[in-house]
Amino acid sequence: MLRTLLRLTLAALVRLILRPRVRGLENLPPGPFIIASNHLSFFDSLFIPILTPRRVHFVGKQGWLEMPGLKGKAQALFFRSIDMISIDKSSGAGVTSGLTGALDILKRGDVVGIHVEGGRSPDGRLYKGNAGVAWLALAGGFPVVPCGLIGTDKVHPVGSKRLHVARFTVNFGAPLTFEEDHGRQADRRVRRTVTDRITQAIAAQSGQEYADIYLSTVRERMKQNSGA
Amino acid sequence: MPEQTGVLDLEDLRSTLAEVLDVDVAQVTDTADFAEDLDVDSLMALEILVALEEKYHVTMVDENPQHIRSLSATYALLLEKLTSK
């Protein structure tokens, strides 16, 4: 009840102040599905669930739930209240547990949201998708709705401490299904093909230039260069 | 190139990784980036962790899959595990 109230209040505030354009809601199928999106702003994991007329469990970073202090506790409470699920990417066991948790949510009939790049784009380009989304789609035979966010980085630019009033767009594309490969989630080549199809569909919705490289690789190289 | 030690055989590790990844041994060079050059995704990296755990009898699943980025990095990580056993 409290959760629904919070969600509705946030949605009303966001719609009133930021006036987002939400397109393609007719593409959302009934039953469980996965929303696969790009990632431009810290608030993307909030905007998508509150602007989608279904209960969406967005996959977020475990760190968001473990920040120290009162502010950290409030942040964790907030993210939990909007049904965020966390994946601890710092360990193999954490990734496995996070993915099986997301699969359970889908099997229950709910919606799971994932940023396929595994983090925010540092330059506005769309980076190579991680395979977790394909694993979920193939393991359960769930449809994937590609979602393109445009302009959320203007609402909350990287490093900014406050929200800026700027319009943004959420585009939902037609759902992708992978019936022919259902159950083949253990095959990494199938996962790659499926992930690439999903990423291309996101690019079609977001209009981003595609960078055929993992975001984690770019970050690693930036780290090495700054340390050199 | 990783310094060869008596604790861990580099060529044996190379063969193990090639087998898990289903690629030719020659493709697993010392510095090949698993993700970018051999198309190893995060879930494949998990499979590598599990395979190494079974073969070398060390706990690997608590490790960050992103650290499995190359033969050199995997060798260093495994060597650390084996020497601290």
Interface residues (C-beta under 8 A of the other chain):
Chain A: K89 S90 S91 G92 A93 V95 T96 G118 N130 A131 G132 W135 R188 R189 R191 R192 T195 I213 Y214 S216 T217 E220
Chain B: D33 A35 E36 D39 V40 D41 S42 L43 M44 A45 L46 L49 V50 M60 V61 D62 E63 N64 P65 Q66 R69
